[in-house]
């Protein structure tokens, strides 16, 4: 058996973190639209969550925020002149595009890419396909910079394959690991890759909320990765209509355990049967929560399933790391307590404060990209991007000094914020050893 562990690569929250309500179908994003955010608190909350995982003994890496405002995008729309003038004119003449150019959405690294570990890939490398995220304009701007970040974190082409995103067309709409769960006997053993899709490429879709992942995109990613044990399952239409914009809002898994709401899949029985048939060397464990115990609305507002399900080194049972909103909701808290009190695979519940992210619809699981790595693969990853106590302290000092403690959507038009963000990112590239040409503004 090859020894491996599941690492986390979290998106570092950017200086333009705001509540602009850019994501239809994301109820929290819509509910808090226009409210003031606190970017400083947001970045510190994200860093503290990362340190929590690192302290538990799990490898933790940092993915840098993207350059925002995205001036090159606005220039591609015909705005000209100095950068501050471009931003000013965009907000005046095309405010929806300007808002998209300022979004800090790359913080949600669960959408950064789909990952296939070396144990499951045809060529024995770890494969990454950055998500094209074409359903929402502001997210469709991410994949090129995401690829650059993944190339920086995983530079050894003999061990890692970082692909380009799928073509940016609606037929191949891809939302990354937010719709992917891997089940296995042990992280280093071949597993089952559950890929959840919401619609077919040529299927008419008239519902109010979009189905963001196409079946064909999931098939293409599995094919290019040479992924073994692939199981495709349809996301529940009822769940999508209720505000489940990604399957990780109602489903999470780790090792042999799949923890999910009874409305996660269009055909739950068929999905479980397909997983059992694909599993080699282990018997999947299904922990299903009924709508009677936790109505879909409570599952979404509490983000019980958008928790991190992890095995802490040295422990036999899994730990579920939930947002504090799960504890604050009586129904979800009761479900979580029953899990911990049972003799099932989940033995402990912990809570983390990521309220700034939660108000935009992103829980603990949204903030991280899971990457299964062997010891040799860990050694080949960029050590400057791995979170240590020293790096956590340095980044916390950086965020506290560089980020505003209050930001409204109207503040995104402030040219001073453009300068502040660039100064922060320029310093960050030195902290993470990314070089002086990582961001477009650094390249001139």
C-alpha positions in Angstrom: 0.0 0.0 0.0 1.3 3.5 -0.9 1.1 5.9 2.0 -0.7 9.1 1.3 -2.6 11.9 3.1 -5.3 14.3 2.1 -3.8 17.8 2.1 -5.8 21.1 1.8 -5.0 24.1 -0.4 -7.1 27.0 0.8 -7.8 30.2 -1.1 -6.4 33.2 0.7 -9.3 35.8 0.9 -8.5 38.9 -1.2 -8.6 42.6 -0.3 -11.8 43.2 -2.3 -14.0 40.7 -0.4 -17.5 42.2 -0.6 -21.2 41.3 -0.7 -22.1 42.3 -4.3 -24.7 39.5 -4.8 -23.2 38.2 -8.0 -24.2 34.6 -7.8 -27.8 33.6 -8.7 -28.9 30.5 -6.8 -26.6 31.2 -3.9 -29.1 32.3 -1.3 -26.6 33.8 1.2 -25.0 35.9 -1.6 -28.4 37.3 -2.6 -29.6 37.8 1.0 -26.5 39.9 2.0 -26.2 41.8 -1.2 -25.2 45.4 -0.6 -24.1 44.9 3.0 -20.7 46.0 4.3 -18.1 43.3 4.5 -14.9 43.2 6.6 -12.0 42.0 4.4 -9.6 42.1 7.3 -11.7 39.8 9.5 -12.3 37.6 6.4 -8.6 37.0 5.7 -7.8 36.4 9.3 -10.7 33.9 9.7 -9.5 32.0 6.7 -6.0 31.9 8.0 -7.1 30.7 11.4 -9.1 27.9 9.7 -6.0 26.9 7.8 -3.9 26.9 11.0 -6.5 24.8 12.7 -6.1 22.0 10.1 -2.3 22.3 10.1 -2.3 22.0 13.9 -4.3 18.8 13.6 -1.5 17.3 11.5 -2.9 17.8 8.0 -0.7 19.4 5.3 -2.0 22.9 4.6 -1.1 25.0 1.6 -2.0 28.6 0.6 -3.3 29.6 -2.8 -2.9 33.4 -3.4 -5.8 35.6 -4.2 -6.2 36.8 -7.7 -5.6 40.4 -8.8 -8.7 42.4 -8.3 -9.9 44.7 -9.7 -9.2 42.8 -12.9 -8.1 45.7 -15.1 -7.0 43.5 -18.0 -10.6 42.2 -18.2 -12.0 45.7 -18.3 -9.5 46.8 -21.0 -10.6 43.8 -23.1 -14.1 45.5 -23.0 -12.7 48.7 -24.6 -11.9 50.8 -21.6 -8.6 52.7 -22.1 -6.3 55.1 -20.3 -4.5 54.8 -16.9 -5.7 52.0 -14.7 -7.6 54.3 -12.3 -9.4 55.8 -15.3 -10.3 52.4 -16.7 -11.9 51.4 -13.3 -13.8 54.7 -13.1 -15.2 54.5 -16.6 -16.2 50.9 -16.2 -18.2 51.6 -13.0 -19.8 54.5 -14.8 -20.6 52.8 -18.1 -20.8 49.1 -17.3 -21.2 48.7 -13.6 -22.2 45.0 -13.8 -18.9 44.2 -15.5 -17.0 46.4 -13.1 -18.5 44.5 -10.2 -17.5 41.2 -11.8 -13.9 42.5 -12.2 -13.7 43.2 -8.5 -15.0 40.0 -7.1 -12.8 38.1 -4.6 -14.5 34.8 -5.5 -11.3 32.9 -6.1 -11.2 32.5 -2.3 -13.5 29.5 -2.7 -10.8 27.0 -3.8 -13.3 24.1 -3.9 -14.1 25.5 -7.3 -10.5 26.0 -8.3 -10.1 22.6 -10.0 -11.0 18.9 -10.1 -8.2 16.8 -8.7 -7.4 13.2 -9.4 -4.7 11.6 -7.1 -1.9 9.5 -8.5 -3.5 6.4 -7.1 -6.4 6.8 -9.5 -4.8 8.3 -12.6 -3.6 6.4 -15.7 -0.1 7.8 -15.7 0.5 7.8 -11.9 0.6 11.6 -11.6 -1.7 14.0 -9.7 -3.9 15.7 -12.2 -5.6 19.1 -11.9 -8.1 20.6 -14.3 -8.9 24.2 -13.3 -12.7 24.9 -13.5 -13.9 27.2 -16.3 -16.8 28.4 -14.1 -18.6 29.7 -17.1 -22.1 29.9 -15.4 -21.2 33.2 -13.6 -19.3 36.0 -15.3 -17.2 36.9 -12.3 -16.0 33.4 -11.8 -15.3 32.7 -15.4 -12.4 35.2 -15.1 -10.5 32.9 -12.7 -9.2 29.8 -14.5 -6.0 31.2 -16.1 -4.7 32.7 -12.8 -5.8 29.5 -11.0 -3.6 27.5 -13.3 -0.7 29.7 -12.6 -1.2 29.3 -8.9 -1.4 25.5 -9.2 1.7 25.5 -11.4 3.5 27.4 -8.7 2.4 25.1 -5.9 2.9 21.8 -7.9 5.8 22.6 -10.3 7.2 19.1 -10.8 5.8 17.9 -14.2 7.0 14.4 -13.5 4.6 14.1 -10.5 1.9 16.7 -11.3 -0.1 17.5 -14.4 -1.9 20.9 -14.4 -4.2 21.1 -17.4 -5.8 24.0 -19.0 -9.5 24.5 -18.2 -12.1 22.9 -20.4 -13.3 25.2 -23.3 -15.3 28.0 -21.8 -18.7 27.2 -23.3 -22.0 26.4 -21.5 -22.0 22.8 -22.9 -18.9 22.1 -20.8 -19.7 24.1 -17.7 -17.4 22.9 -15.0 -17.4 24.0 -11.3 -14.5 21.9 -10.1 -14.2 19.9 -6.9 -17.4 21.3 -5.4 -19.1 18.6 -7.3 -16.5 15.8 -6.7 -16.1 13.4 -3.9 -13.5 10.7 -3.6 -14.1 7.6 -1.6 -11.5 4.9 -0.8 -10.2 2.5 1.8 -7.1 4.6 2.4 -5.9 7.8 0.7 -3.1 5.9 -1.0 -5.3 3.2 -2.4 -7.4 3.4 -5.6 -10.7 4.9 -5.0 -14.1 5.9 -6.4 -14.4 9.3 -7.9 -18.0 10.5 -7.6 -18.7 13.3 -10.1 -22.0 15.1 -9.7 -23.7 16.9 -12.6 -26.8 19.1 -12.8 -27.7 19.0 -16.5 -26.8 17.6 -19.8 -25.0 19.8 -22.4 -28.0 20.1 -24.7 -30.7 19.9 -22.1 -33.2 22.9 -22.0 -33.1 24.5 -18.6 -35.9 27.0 -17.7 -35.7 26.9 -13.9 -34.9 30.0 -11.9 -31.5 28.8 -10.6 -28.9 27.4 -12.9 -27.6 23.9 -12.9 -23.9 24.8 -13.1 -22.2 21.5 -13.9 -22.8 19.5 -17.1 -22.5 15.8 -17.4 -20.2 16.2 -20.4 -17.8 18.4 -18.5 -17.5 15.7 -15.7 -17.0 13.0 -18.3 -14.3 15.1 -20.1 -12.3 15.8 -16.9 -12.4 12.1 -15.9 -11.3 11.1 -19.4 -8.3 13.6 -19.6 -7.2 12.5 -16.1 -7.4 8.8 -16.9 -9.4 8.6 -13.7 -10.3 5.1 -12.5 -13.4 4.3 -10.5 -15.5 7.2 -12.0 -19.1 7.3 -11.0 -21.4 10.0 -12.5 -24.5 11.0 -10.6 -27.2 13.6 -11.2 -27.7 16.3 -8.7 -31.2 16.6 -7.4 -33.3 19.0 -9.3 -35.3 19.8 -6.1 -32.1 20.6 -4.3 -30.9 23.0 -7.1 -34.3 24.7 -7.1 -34.0 25.1 -3.3 -30.6 26.8 -3.5 -28.1 24.0 -3.7 -25.8 25.6 -6.3 -23.0 23.0 -5.8 -23.4 19.5 -4.5 -21.0 20.1 -1.6 -23.8 22.1 0.0 -25.6 18.8 0.6 -22.9 16.2 0.4 -19.3 15.6 1.7 -17.2 12.4 1.9 -13.9 11.2 3.1 -12.2 7.8 3.0 -15.0 5.1 2.9 -17.8 7.5 4.2 -20.3 9.5 2.2 -22.3 11.9 4.4 -25.2 13.4 2.5 -28.8 14.8 2.6 -31.5 12.7 1.2 -32.1 15.3 -1.5 -28.4 15.4 -2.7 -29.0 13.1 -5.7 -31.8 12.7 -8.2 -31.5 8.9 -7.7 -30.0 8.3 -4.3 -30.5 4.5 -4.4 -28.9 4.2 -7.9 -26.0 6.4 -6.8 -25.3 4.3 -3.8 -25.5 1.1 -5.9 -23.1 2.5 -8.5 -20.6 3.5 -5.8 -20.7 0.0 -4.3 -20.1 -1.5 -7.7 -17.1 0.7 -8.4 -15.5 0.3 -4.9 -12.5 -2.0 -4.9 -11.3 -3.4 -1.6 -13.7 -1.6 0.6 -17.4 -1.3 1.5 -18.7 2.3 1.3 -20.4 3.6 4.4 -23.4 5.8 3.7 -24.6 8.3 6.3 -27.8 9.8 5.1 -29.7 12.6 6.8 -33.4 12.8 6.1 -35.5 15.8 5.2 -37.6 15.1 8.3 -34.6 15.5 10.5 -33.0 18.4 8.6 -35.2 20.2 6.0 -33.3 21.3 2.9 -33.6 25.0 3.9 -31.9 24.3 7.2 -29.2 22.2 5.5 -28.5 25.2 3.2 -28.6 27.9 5.9 -26.5 25.9 8.4 -24.1 24.4 5.9 -23.8 21.2 7.8 -22.7 19.4 4.7 -20.3 22.1 3.6 -18.1 21.0 6.4 -14.7 19.4 6.2 -14.8 15.7 6.8 -11.2 14.6 7.7 -9.3 11.9 9.3 -6.9 13.3 11.9 -3.6 11.4 12.0 -3.7 8.8 14.8 -7.5 8.8 15.1 -9.7 6.0 13.8 -13.0 7.9 13.4 -13.5 10.9 11.2 -13.9 14.5 12.4 -16.5 16.9 10.9 -15.3 20.5 10.9 -18.4 22.7 10.7 -19.1 26.4 10.5 -20.4 28.0 13.6 -23.7 28.4 11.8 -24.2 24.7 12.1 -24.0 25.0 15.8 -26.3 27.9 15.8 -29.1 26.1 14.0 -31.0 23.8 16.4 -31.8 21.2 13.7 -28.4 20.9 12.3 -26.8 21.0 15.7 -29.0 18.1 16.8 -27.9 16.1 13.8 -24.3 16.8 14.4 -24.5 15.8 18.0 -26.2 12.6 17.2 -23.5 11.8 14.7 -20.8 12.3 17.4 -22.7 10.3 20.0 -23.3 7.3 17.6 -20.9 4.4 16.9 -20.7 5.5 13.2 -17.7 6.7 11.3 -17.9 10.3 12.4 -16.7 10.6 15.9 -16.1 14.2 16.6 -17.6 17.6 15.6 -15.5 20.8 15.7 -16.6 24.3 14.8 -14.7 27.2 13.0 -15.7 30.8 12.5 -15.8 31.7 8.8 -18.7 34.1 9.0 -17.4 36.6 6.5 -17.2 33.8 3.9 -20.5 32.3 5.0 -22.4 35.5 4.3 -21.5 35.0 0.7 -22.4 31.4 0.7 -19.0 29.8 1.3 -18.4 27.4 4.2 -15.3 25.6 5.4 -15.4 23.2 2.5 -15.8 26.0 -0.1 -12.5 27.5 1.1 -10.3 24.5 0.4 -9.2 22.3 -2.5 -8.5 18.8 -1.3 -5.3 17.1 -2.8 -4.3 13.6 -1.9 -0.4 13.5 -1.8 2.1 10.8 -1.1 5.2 11.7 0.9 7.2 12.1 -2.3 4.5 14.4 -3.8 4.5 16.5 -0.6 8.2 16.9 -0.9 7.8 18.0 -4.6 5.2 20.7 -3.7 6.4 24.3 -3.2 7.5 24.6 0.4 7.1 28.4 0.5 3.3 27.9 0.0 2.9 25.4 2.8 1.4 26.9 6.0 3.7 26.8 9.0 3.3 28.6 12.3 5.8 31.2 11.0 4.0 31.7 7.7 0.6 31.9 9.5 2.0 34.7 11.8 3.5 36.5 8.8 0.4 36.3 6.7 -1.8 37.4 9.7 0.4 40.5 10.2 0.2 41.2 6.5 -3.6 40.9 6.3 -4.1 43.0 9.4 -2.0 45.7 8.0 -3.1 45.6 4.4 -6.8 44.9 4.4 -9.7 47.3 5.2 -12.0 46.5 8.0 -15.1 47.8 6.2 -16.0 47.6 2.5 -19.3 48.2 0.7 -19.9 47.4 -3.0 -19.7 51.1 -3.7 -16.2 51.2 -2.3 -15.0 48.9 -5.0 -14.9 51.9 -7.4 -12.4 53.7 -5.2 -9.1 54.0 -7.1 -7.3 53.9 -3.7 -8.5 50.4 -3.2 -6.9 49.4 -6.5 -3.6 50.8 -5.3 -4.0 49.2 -1.8 -4.8 45.8 -3.3 -1.8 45.9 -5.6 0.5 46.8 -2.8 -0.8 44.0 -0.7 -0.4 41.4 -3.5 3.0 42.7 -4.4 4.1 42.1 -0.8 2.4 38.7 -0.8 4.4 37.4 -3.8 7.5 38.0 -1.8 6.1 36.2 1.2 5.1 33.2 -0.8 8.1 33.2 -3.1 6.1 33.6 -6.2 8.4 36.0 -8.0 7.9 39.5 -9.3 5.8 38.7 -12.3 3.0 36.5 -10.8 0.2 39.1 -11.3 -0.6 41.0 -14.5 0.1 44.4 -12.8 3.6 43.2 -12.0 4.3 42.4 -15.6 3.4 46.0 -16.7 
